[in-house]
Amino acid sequence: MAESCTRFLFSHGRRSADQLLALIPPDTKIDYYGLGGVVPELEQEVASLLGKQAALFFPTGTMAQQATLRVHADRRSSRSVAFHPACHMETNEERGYERLHGLFGVPVGPSEEPLSLASLAQVHEPIAALLIELPQRALGGTLPSWSELVAQVAWARDRGAAVHLDGARLWDASPYYKAKHRKSIADIAGLFDTVYVSFYKGLGGIAGCCVAGDADVIEELSVWRTRHGGRVFGMWPYAASALAALRLRLPRMPAYYRHSLAIAEAVRDLPGVEVLPYPVQSPVMHLRFAVDLDSLRERVIEIAKSEKVMTFARPWASLGPKLQEFELHVGDATLELTPEEIRDLFARLTGVTPRRATHAARRRTVSRRQITDAPRGRGTGRSRARS
């Protein structure tokens, strides 16, 4: 169905082999086991961008983060790692941190609320590291205020723990901190001992990631990459795609963010539609539609056939017989659809006719509030993280 569509609601559109390979410049220099060519070029650019001494390329984030936390734990007396209960390491990695590295997870706070200093204050055991995810994908891209973030980092530092950033979507977080607190990506990364960033999440590269930090930490990480089998013979296709995507789409993040704000404002008063969080804090948001799954599937197919627009392939989570939650990541493809067009699509997906939707919009005065420092709650219902 997606292959027949010409416009896409989600991210940068359909990921096809020809489009992904087109990101790789024809004059790319290859590497051998990560040495030479475009791989160190990418690592140096990422380290500079994040204000770190060095960076190391990994084929997967699962490998990268587990190895990073192992290094932090080996340098400290504790084997415990504190994180939000909905973080990727806890929900999507088959407890690899425990089975492969002997680490102990310490979930902090309620799964439906963002990580907070108040929740961290309830942790009364030594920890080797605190993992903070920016933005929190499972909660719709929520972000803490700068003061809250600094306080969380200070909490870990006061206990002698390392602070690691799960910045798979750090690129998506950057416009919020720039707009609200005048902080750059390097300012954000500067709070952390180590920073993990992905090149396909948000940026749309083929695959792969980097971890940045002090040179001695990165040297130790290189050993763990080899132990994990991540020092593959040729990493240049992934690295070249990553470098091109980084240079192409990082400058566009402010536009994605502004579009996400406009979309949320345009659809938040639609009957049967809830935007989470509101106001949105990144180019990622979650949407709850009050509709049964079968009806929604029929409408998705009908729109794809009649309008050649692909909306949602599947729910993020089905919260009940008549409540579905979706993730919307704003990217190049989303920019091709106006907020009004997206409002109309959502009205059709939930069974609200365009006339009723327009009437609702006229009946209610939409206030254009600024983004608040503290993320709002997400309401009731379950949310499940996805890879």
C-alpha positions as a Markdown table, in Angstrom:
| # | Residue | x | y | z |
|---|---|---|---|---|
| 1 | Met | 0.0 | 0.0 | 0.0 |
| 2 | Ala | 2.8 | 2.4 | 0.9 |
| 3 | Glu | 4.6 | 1.8 | -2.4 |
| 4 | Ser | 1.5 | 3.0 | -4.3 |
| 5 | Cys | 1.4 | 6.4 | -2.4 |
| 6 | Thr | 3.1 | 9.6 | -3.5 |
| 7 | Arg | 2.8 | 11.5 | -0.2 |
| 8 | Phe | 3.5 | 10.4 | 3.4 |
| 9 | Leu | 2.5 | 11.8 | 6.8 |
| 10 | Phe | 5.3 | 10.2 | 8.7 |
| 11 | Ser | 9.0 | 11.4 | 8.9 |
| 12 | His | 10.8 | 11.5 | 5.5 |
| 13 | Gly | 8.5 | 9.1 | 3.7 |
| 14 | Arg | 9.0 | 5.6 | 2.5 |
| 15 | Arg | 12.4 | 4.1 | 3.1 |
| 16 | Ser | 13.4 | 2.5 | -0.2 |
| 17 | Ala | 16.8 | 1.1 | -1.1 |
| 18 | Asp | 17.4 | 3.5 | -4.0 |
| 19 | Gln | 16.6 | 6.5 | -1.8 |
| 20 | Leu | 18.8 | 5.4 | 1.0 |
| 21 | Leu | 21.7 | 4.5 | -1.3 |
| 22 | Ala | 21.4 | 7.9 | -3.0 |
| 23 | Leu | 22.6 | 9.4 | 0.3 |
| 24 | Ile | 26.0 | 7.9 | -0.2 |
| 25 | Pro | 28.3 | 10.2 | -2.3 |
| 26 | Pro | 30.0 | 8.4 | -5.2 |
| 27 | Asp | 33.5 | 9.5 | -4.0 |
| 28 | Thr | 33.1 | 8.0 | -0.6 |
| 29 | Lys | 36.3 | 6.6 | 0.8 |
| 30 | Ile | 35.9 | 3.1 | 2.3 |
| 31 | Asp | 37.3 | 1.9 | 5.6 |
| 32 | Tyr | 38.8 | -1.4 | 6.8 |
| 33 | Tyr | 37.4 | -2.5 | 10.2 |
| 34 | Gly | 36.5 | 1.1 | 11.0 |
| 35 | Leu | 40.0 | 2.5 | 10.2 |
| 36 | Gly | 40.3 | 5.1 | 7.5 |
| 37 | Gly | 37.9 | 6.5 | 5.0 |
| 38 | Val | 34.6 | 8.1 | 5.9 |
| 39 | Val | 34.2 | 6.4 | 9.4 |
| 40 | Pro | 36.8 | 8.5 | 11.2 |
| 41 | Glu | 35.5 | 11.5 | 9.3 |
| 42 | Leu | 32.0 | 10.9 | 10.7 |
| 43 | Glu | 33.4 | 10.2 | 14.2 |
| 44 | Gln | 35.4 | 13.5 | 14.2 |
| 45 | Glu | 32.4 | 15.5 | 13.0 |
| 46 | Val | 30.1 | 14.1 | 15.7 |
| 47 | Ala | 32.7 | 14.6 | 18.4 |
| 48 | Ser | 33.1 | 18.2 | 17.3 |
| 49 | Leu | 29.3 | 18.8 | 17.1 |
| 50 | Leu | 28.8 | 17.4 | 20.6 |
| 51 | Gly | 31.8 | 19.1 | 22.1 |
| 52 | Lys | 33.5 | 15.8 | 23.1 |
| 53 | Gln | 37.1 | 14.6 | 22.8 |
| 54 | Ala | 36.2 | 11.6 | 20.7 |
| 55 | Ala | 33.4 | 9.5 | 19.2 |
| 56 | Leu | 33.1 | 5.9 | 18.1 |
| 57 | Phe | 30.8 | 4.4 | 15.4 |
| 58 | Phe | 28.7 | 1.4 | 16.2 |
| 59 | Pro | 26.4 | -0.6 | 13.9 |
| 60 | Thr | 23.6 | -0.6 | 16.5 |
| 61 | Gly | 22.4 | 1.4 | 19.5 |
| 62 | Thr | 21.7 | -1.7 | 21.5 |
| 63 | Met | 25.4 | -2.6 | 21.3 |
| 64 | Ala | 26.6 | 0.9 | 21.9 |
| 65 | Gln | 24.6 | 1.7 | 25.0 |
| 66 | Gln | 25.1 | -1.6 | 26.8 |
| 67 | Ala | 28.9 | -1.4 | 26.2 |
| 68 | Thr | 28.9 | 2.3 | 27.4 |
| 69 | Leu | 27.2 | 1.5 | 30.6 |
| 70 | Arg | 29.5 | -1.5 | 31.1 |
| 71 | Val | 32.5 | 0.8 | 30.9 |
| 72 | His | 30.9 | 3.2 | 33.4 |
| 73 | Ala | 30.1 | 0.4 | 35.8 |
| 74 | Asp | 33.6 | -1.2 | 35.6 |
| 75 | Arg | 35.0 | 2.1 | 36.7 |
| 76 | Arg | 32.8 | 2.3 | 39.8 |
| 77 | Ser | 31.9 | 0.1 | 42.8 |
| 78 | Ser | 28.3 | -0.3 | 41.8 |
| 79 | Arg | 26.7 | -2.5 | 39.0 |
| 80 | Ser | 23.3 | -0.7 | 39.2 |
| 81 | Val | 22.1 | 1.6 | 36.4 |
| 82 | Ala | 19.1 | 3.9 | 37.0 |
| 83 | Phe | 16.7 | 4.7 | 34.1 |
| 84 | His | 13.1 | 5.5 | 33.3 |
| 85 | Pro | 11.0 | 2.3 | 33.2 |
| 86 | Ala | 10.0 | 2.9 | 29.5 |
| 87 | Cys | 13.6 | 3.3 | 28.2 |
| 88 | His | 14.7 | 1.3 | 25.3 |
| 89 | Met | 17.2 | -0.8 | 27.3 |
| 90 | Glu | 14.4 | -2.0 | 29.5 |
| 91 | Thr | 11.7 | -2.6 | 27.0 |
| 92 | Asn | 13.3 | -3.6 | 23.7 |
| 93 | Glu | 16.7 | -5.3 | 24.4 |
| 94 | Glu | 15.8 | -8.6 | 26.0 |
| 95 | Arg | 17.6 | -7.5 | 29.2 |
| 96 | Gly | 20.9 | -7.6 | 27.5 |
| 97 | Tyr | 22.4 | -5.2 | 30.0 |
| 98 | Glu | 21.8 | -7.9 | 32.7 |
| 99 | Arg | 22.5 | -11.1 | 30.7 |
| 100 | Leu | 25.6 | -9.9 | 28.9 |
| 101 | His | 27.1 | -7.4 | 31.3 |
| 102 | Gly | 25.9 | -8.3 | 34.8 |
| 103 | Leu | 24.3 | -4.9 | 35.3 |
| 104 | Phe | 21.2 | -4.3 | 37.5 |
| 105 | Gly | 18.4 | -2.1 | 36.3 |
| 106 | Val | 16.9 | 0.4 | 38.7 |
| 107 | Pro | 13.6 | 1.7 | 37.1 |
| 108 | Val | 12.8 | 5.2 | 38.4 |
| 109 | Gly | 9.4 | 6.7 | 38.6 |
| 110 | Pro | 6.0 | 5.9 | 37.0 |
| 111 | Ser | 6.2 | 4.7 | 33.4 |
| 112 | Glu | 3.5 | 7.2 | 32.3 |
| 113 | Glu | 5.3 | 10.2 | 33.7 |
| 114 | Pro | 8.6 | 11.8 | 32.5 |
| 115 | Leu | 11.7 | 11.2 | 34.6 |
| 116 | Ser | 11.9 | 13.7 | 37.4 |
| 117 | Leu | 14.2 | 14.8 | 40.2 |
| 118 | Ala | 11.4 | 14.0 | 42.6 |
| 119 | Ser | 11.4 | 10.3 | 41.4 |
| 120 | Leu | 15.2 | 10.2 | 41.6 |
| 121 | Ala | 15.1 | 11.3 | 45.2 |
| 122 | Gln | 13.3 | 7.9 | 45.9 |
| 123 | Val | 16.4 | 6.0 | 44.8 |
| 124 | His | 18.4 | 5.0 | 48.0 |
| 125 | Glu | 21.1 | 2.6 | 46.6 |
| 126 | Pro | 24.4 | 3.3 | 45.0 |
| 127 | Ile | 24.4 | 3.5 | 41.2 |
| 128 | Ala | 27.1 | 3.4 | 38.6 |
| 129 | Ala | 25.3 | 5.5 | 36.1 |
| 130 | Leu | 22.1 | 7.4 | 35.4 |
| 131 | Leu | 20.6 | 7.1 | 31.9 |
| 132 | Ile | 18.5 | 10.0 | 30.7 |
| 133 | Glu | 16.6 | 9.8 | 27.4 |
| 134 | Leu | 16.1 | 13.1 | 25.4 |
| 135 | Pro | 13.4 | 13.2 | 24.2 |
| 136 | Gln | 11.4 | 10.5 | 25.9 |
| 137 | Arg | 9.9 | 8.7 | 22.9 |
| 138 | Ala | 7.5 | 6.5 | 24.8 |
| 139 | Leu | 5.9 | 9.6 | 26.2 |
| 140 | Gly | 5.5 | 11.4 | 22.9 |
| 141 | Gly | 8.8 | 13.2 | 22.8 |
| 142 | Thr | 8.6 | 15.0 | 26.2 |
| 143 | Leu | 11.5 | 17.0 | 27.3 |
| 144 | Pro | 12.4 | 18.4 | 30.8 |
| 145 | Ser | 13.2 | 22.0 | 31.3 |
| 146 | Trp | 16.9 | 23.0 | 31.3 |
| 147 | Ser | 16.8 | 23.6 | 35.1 |
| 148 | Glu | 15.2 | 20.2 | 35.7 |
| 149 | Leu | 17.7 | 18.5 | 33.4 |
| 150 | Val | 20.6 | 20.1 | 35.2 |
| 151 | Ala | 19.2 | 19.1 | 38.5 |
| 152 | Gln | 18.9 | 15.4 | 37.5 |
| 153 | Val | 22.5 | 15.4 | 36.3 |
| 154 | Ala | 23.6 | 17.0 | 39.5 |
| 155 | Trp | 21.8 | 14.3 | 41.5 |
| 156 | Ala | 23.9 | 11.6 | 39.8 |
| 157 | Arg | 27.1 | 13.6 | 40.1 |
| 158 | Asp | 26.6 | 14.0 | 43.8 |
| 159 | Arg | 26.5 | 10.2 | 44.2 |
| 160 | Gly | 29.6 | 9.6 | 42.1 |
| 161 | Ala | 27.7 | 8.2 | 39.2 |
| 162 | Ala | 28.3 | 8.7 | 35.5 |
| 163 | Val | 25.6 | 10.3 | 33.5 |
| 164 | His | 24.8 | 8.9 | 30.1 |
| 165 | Leu | 22.5 | 10.4 | 27.5 |
| 166 | Asp | 20.3 | 8.2 | 25.3 |
| 167 | Gly | 20.2 | 10.8 | 22.6 |
| 168 | Ala | 19.0 | 8.6 | 19.8 |
| 169 | Arg | 16.7 | 11.5 | 19.0 |
| 170 | Leu | 18.9 | 14.3 | 20.4 |
| 171 | Trp | 18.6 | 16.0 | 17.1 |
| 172 | Asp | 14.9 | 16.3 | 17.7 |
| 173 | Ala | 15.4 | 17.7 | 21.1 |
| 174 | Ser | 17.8 | 20.5 | 20.0 |
| 175 | Pro | 15.2 | 23.0 | 18.7 |
| 176 | Tyr | 13.3 | 23.1 | 22.0 |
| 177 | Tyr | 16.4 | 23.8 | 24.1 |
| 178 | Lys | 17.5 | 26.4 | 21.5 |
| 179 | Ala | 14.2 | 28.2 | 21.5 |
| 180 | Lys | 13.4 | 28.0 | 25.2 |
| 181 | His | 16.8 | 28.1 | 26.8 |
| 182 | Arg | 19.2 | 29.3 | 24.1 |
| 183 | Lys | 21.2 | 26.0 | 24.5 |
| 184 | Ser | 23.0 | 24.3 | 21.7 |
| 185 | Ile | 23.5 | 20.6 | 21.1 |
| 186 | Ala | 27.0 | 21.0 | 22.5 |
| 187 | Asp | 25.5 | 22.6 | 25.7 |
| 188 | Ile | 23.2 | 19.6 | 26.1 |
| 189 | Ala | 25.9 | 17.1 | 25.5 |
| 190 | Gly | 28.2 | 18.9 | 27.8 |
| 191 | Leu | 26.1 | 17.9 | 30.8 |
| 192 | Phe | 26.8 | 14.2 | 30.2 |
| 193 | Asp | 29.9 | 11.9 | 30.4 |
| 194 | Thr | 28.8 | 10.0 | 27.3 |
| 195 | Val | 26.3 | 10.7 | 24.6 |
| 196 | Tyr | 24.7 | 8.2 | 22.2 |
| 197 | Val | 23.2 | 9.5 | 19.0 |
| 198 | Ser | 21.5 | 7.6 | 16.2 |
| 199 | Phe | 21.7 | 8.3 | 12.5 |
| 200 | Tyr | 18.5 | 6.7 | 11.2 |
| 201 | Lys | 16.1 | 8.0 | 14.0 |
| 202 | Gly | 15.2 | 11.5 | 13.0 |
| 203 | Leu | 17.9 | 11.9 | 10.4 |
| 204 | Gly | 16.9 | 9.0 | 8.1 |
| 205 | Gly | 20.3 | 7.4 | 7.5 |
| 206 | Ile | 20.6 | 3.7 | 6.7 |
| 207 | Ala | 21.6 | 2.6 | 10.2 |
| 208 | Gly | 24.2 | 3.0 | 12.9 |
| 209 | Cys | 25.1 | 5.4 | 15.7 |
| 210 | Cys | 28.0 | 7.0 | 17.6 |
| 211 | Val | 28.9 | 7.3 | 21.2 |
| 212 | Ala | 30.9 | 10.4 | 22.2 |
| 213 | Gly | 32.9 | 11.2 | 25.3 |
| 214 | Asp | 36.3 | 11.5 | 26.8 |
| 215 | Ala | 39.1 | 9.9 | 24.8 |
| 216 | Asp | 39.9 | 7.2 | 27.4 |
| 217 | Val | 36.3 | 6.1 | 27.6 |
| 218 | Ile | 36.0 | 5.9 | 23.8 |
| 219 | Glu | 39.3 | 3.8 | 23.7 |
| 220 | Glu | 37.8 | 1.4 | 26.2 |
| 221 | Leu | 34.5 | 1.3 | 24.2 |
| 222 | Ser | 36.4 | 0.3 | 21.1 |
| 223 | Val | 37.5 | -2.9 | 22.9 |
| 224 | Trp | 33.9 | -3.7 | 23.8 |
| 225 | Arg | 32.8 | -3.0 | 20.2 |
| 226 | Thr | 35.2 | -5.7 | 19.1 |
| 227 | Arg | 34.0 | -8.1 | 21.8 |
| 228 | His | 30.4 | -7.5 | 20.7 |
| 229 | Gly | 31.3 | -8.3 | 17.1 |
| 230 | Gly | 30.6 | -4.7 | 16.0 |
| 231 | Arg | 34.0 | -4.1 | 14.4 |
| 232 | Val | 32.8 | -5.2 | 11.0 |
| 233 | Phe | 35.1 | -5.4 | 7.9 |
| 234 | Gly | 33.4 | -2.4 | 6.1 |
| 235 | Met | 31.3 | 0.2 | 7.9 |
| 236 | Trp | 31.6 | 2.9 | 5.2 |
| 237 | Pro | 28.1 | 2.5 | 3.7 |
| 238 | Tyr | 26.5 | 3.2 | 7.0 |
| 239 | Ala | 28.9 | 5.9 | 8.0 |
| 240 | Ala | 28.6 | 7.7 | 4.6 |
| 241 | Ser | 24.9 | 7.6 | 4.8 |
| 242 | Ala | 25.0 | 8.8 | 8.3 |
| 243 | Leu | 27.3 | 11.8 | 7.5 |
| 244 | Ala | 25.2 | 12.8 | 4.6 |
| 245 | Ala | 21.9 | 12.6 | 6.5 |
| 246 | Leu | 23.4 | 14.5 | 9.4 |
| 247 | Arg | 24.6 | 17.4 | 7.2 |
| 248 | Leu | 21.3 | 17.4 | 5.2 |
| 249 | Arg | 18.7 | 17.2 | 8.0 |
| 250 | Leu | 20.2 | 18.6 | 11.2 |
| 251 | Pro | 19.8 | 22.1 | 9.8 |
| 252 | Arg | 16.1 | 21.3 | 9.1 |
| 253 | Met | 15.2 | 20.3 | 12.7 |
| 254 | Pro | 13.9 | 23.8 | 13.6 |
| 255 | Ala | 11.5 | 23.6 | 10.6 |
| 256 | Tyr | 10.3 | 20.1 | 11.7 |
| 257 | Tyr | 9.8 | 21.5 | 15.2 |
| 258 | Arg | 7.8 | 24.5 | 14.0 |
| 259 | His | 5.6 | 22.3 | 11.8 |
| 260 | Ser | 4.9 | 19.9 | 14.8 |
| 261 | Leu | 3.7 | 22.9 | 16.8 |
| 262 | Ala | 1.4 | 24.0 | 14.0 |
| 263 | Ile | 0.0 | 20.5 | 13.5 |
| 264 | Ala | -0.7 | 20.1 | 17.2 |
| 265 | Glu | -2.4 | 23.5 | 17.3 |
| 266 | Ala | -4.5 | 22.6 | 14.2 |
| 267 | Val | -5.8 | 19.2 | 15.4 |
| 268 | Arg | -6.0 | 19.4 | 19.2 |
| 269 | Asp | -9.7 | 20.4 | 19.2 |
| 270 | Leu | -10.8 | 17.7 | 16.8 |
| 271 | Pro | -13.4 | 15.5 | 18.4 |
| 272 | Gly | -11.9 | 12.1 | 19.2 |
| 273 | Val | -8.3 | 13.3 | 18.9 |
| 274 | Glu | -5.8 | 13.9 | 21.7 |
| 275 | Val | -2.3 | 15.3 | 21.3 |
| 276 | Leu | 0.3 | 14.0 | 23.7 |
| 277 | Pro | 2.1 | 15.9 | 25.1 |
| 278 | Tyr | 0.5 | 19.3 | 24.6 |
| 279 | Pro | 2.1 | 21.6 | 23.9 |
| 280 | Val | 4.5 | 19.4 | 22.0 |
| 281 | Gln | 8.2 | 19.7 | 22.8 |
| 282 | Ser | 9.9 | 18.1 | 19.8 |
| 283 | Pro | 9.1 | 16.9 | 16.2 |
| 284 | Val | 7.7 | 13.8 | 17.8 |
| 285 | Met | 4.2 | 13.6 | 19.2 |
| 286 | His | 1.8 | 10.9 | 20.2 |
| 287 | Leu | -1.9 | 11.0 | 19.1 |
| 288 | Arg | -4.8 | 9.1 | 20.5 |
| 289 | Phe | -7.7 | 8.4 | 18.2 |
| 290 | Ala | -11.1 | 7.4 | 19.7 |
| 291 | Val | -11.9 | 4.8 | 17.0 |
| 292 | Asp | -11.9 | 1.1 | 16.7 |
| 293 | Leu | -9.0 | -0.6 | 14.9 |
| 294 | Asp | -11.0 | -2.1 | 12.1 |
| 295 | Ser | -12.7 | 1.1 | 11.1 |
| 296 | Leu | -9.4 | 2.9 | 11.3 |
| 297 | Arg | -7.6 | 0.4 | 9.1 |
| 298 | Glu | -10.4 | 0.7 | 6.5 |
| 299 | Arg | -10.0 | 4.5 | 6.4 |
| 300 | Val | -6.2 | 4.3 | 6.2 |
| 301 | Ile | -6.6 | 2.1 | 3.1 |
| 302 | Glu | -9.3 | 4.3 | 1.6 |
| 303 | Ile | -7.2 | 7.4 | 1.9 |
| 304 | Ala | -4.1 | 5.6 | 0.5 |
| 305 | Lys | -6.1 | 4.5 | -2.5 |
| 306 | Ser | -8.1 | 7.7 | -3.2 |
| 307 | Glu | -5.6 | 10.3 | -2.2 |
| 308 | Lys | -2.3 | 8.4 | -2.5 |
| 309 | Val | -1.4 | 9.6 | 1.0 |
| 310 | Met | 0.0 | 7.1 | 3.5 |
| 311 | Thr | -1.0 | 8.0 | 7.0 |
| 312 | Phe | -0.3 | 5.3 | 9.6 |
| 313 | Ala | 0.9 | 1.7 | 9.1 |
| 314 | Arg | 0.0 | 0.5 | 12.6 |
| 315 | Pro | -0.7 | 1.9 | 16.0 |
| 316 | Trp | 2.0 | 2.5 | 18.6 |
| 317 | Ala | -0.4 | 0.8 | 21.0 |
| 318 | Ser | -4.0 | -0.2 | 21.1 |
| 319 | Leu | -5.3 | 1.1 | 24.4 |
| 320 | Gly | -8.8 | -0.4 | 24.2 |
| 321 | Pro | -11.5 | -1.4 | 21.7 |
| 322 | Lys | -12.0 | 2.2 | 20.7 |
| 323 | Leu | -8.8 | 3.9 | 21.6 |
| 324 | Gln | -5.6 | 3.8 | 19.4 |
| 325 | Glu | -2.3 | 5.6 | 20.0 |
| 326 | Phe | -0.1 | 6.6 | 17.1 |
| 327 | Glu | 3.3 | 8.2 | 16.9 |
| 328 | Leu | 3.9 | 11.0 | 14.5 |
| 329 | His | 7.5 | 12.0 | 13.7 |
| 330 | Val | 7.7 | 15.1 | 11.6 |
| 331 | Gly | 10.2 | 15.1 | 8.8 |
| 332 | Asp | 10.6 | 16.0 | 5.1 |
| 333 | Ala | 7.5 | 14.2 | 4.0 |
| 334 | Thr | 5.4 | 15.8 | 6.7 |
| 335 | Leu | 6.5 | 19.2 | 5.6 |
| 336 | Glu | 4.7 | 18.5 | 2.3 |
| 337 | Leu | 1.4 | 18.4 | 4.1 |
| 338 | Thr | -0.1 | 21.6 | 5.6 |
| 339 | Pro | -1.5 | 21.6 | 9.1 |
| 340 | Glu | -5.0 | 22.0 | 7.5 |
| 341 | Glu | -4.5 | 19.0 | 5.3 |
| 342 | Ile | -3.3 | 16.9 | 8.3 |
| 343 | Arg | -6.4 | 18.1 | 10.3 |
| 344 | Asp | -8.6 | 16.9 | 7.5 |
| 345 | Leu | -6.8 | 13.5 | 7.3 |
| 346 | Phe | -7.2 | 13.1 | 11.1 |
| 347 | Ala | -10.9 | 14.0 | 10.9 |
| 348 | Arg | -11.4 | 11.3 | 8.2 |
| 349 | Leu | -9.5 | 8.7 | 10.2 |
| 350 | Thr | -11.6 | 9.2 | 13.3 |
| 351 | Gly | -14.9 | 9.4 | 11.3 |
| 352 | Val | -15.4 | 13.2 | 11.8 |
| 353 | Thr | -16.6 | 14.8 | 8.6 |
| 354 | Pro | -14.7 | 17.8 | 7.4 |
| 355 | Arg | -17.8 | 19.9 | 7.9 |
| 356 | Arg | -18.1 | 18.9 | 11.5 |
| 357 | Ala | -14.4 | 19.4 | 12.0 |
| 358 | Thr | -14.6 | 22.9 | 10.6 |
| 359 | His | -17.6 | 23.7 | 12.8 |
| 360 | Ala | -15.7 | 22.5 | 15.8 |
| 361 | Ala | -12.8 | 24.7 | 14.9 |
| 362 | Arg | -15.0 | 27.8 | 14.6 |
| 363 | Arg | -16.8 | 27.0 | 17.8 |
| 364 | Arg | -13.7 | 26.9 | 19.9 |
| 365 | Thr | -11.1 | 29.7 | 20.1 |
| 366 | Val | -7.7 | 28.2 | 20.0 |
| 367 | Ser | -5.3 | 29.9 | 22.4 |
| 368 | Arg | -1.7 | 30.1 | 21.2 |
| 369 | Arg | 0.1 | 29.3 | 24.4 |
| 370 | Gln | 3.9 | 29.1 | 24.5 |
| 371 | Ile | 5.6 | 25.8 | 25.4 |
| 372 | Thr | 5.9 | 25.5 | 29.1 |
| 373 | Asp | 9.0 | 24.4 | 30.9 |
| 374 | Ala | 7.4 | 21.4 | 32.6 |
| 375 | Pro | 6.0 | 18.7 | 30.3 |
| 376 | Arg | 2.3 | 18.0 | 30.9 |
| 377 | Gly | 1.0 | 14.7 | 32.0 |
| 378 | Arg | -0.2 | 12.2 | 29.4 |
| 379 | Gly | -3.4 | 11.2 | 31.0 |
| 380 | Thr | -4.6 | 7.6 | 31.5 |
| 381 | Gly | -3.9 | 4.6 | 29.4 |
| 382 | Arg | -0.9 | 2.4 | 28.6 |
| 383 | Ser | 2.0 | 3.3 | 26.3 |
| 384 | Arg | 4.4 | 0.7 | 24.9 |
| 385 | Ala | 7.8 | 1.5 | 23.6 |
| 386 | Arg | 8.8 | 0.4 | 20.1 |
| 387 | Ser | 12.3 | 0.0 | 18.6 |
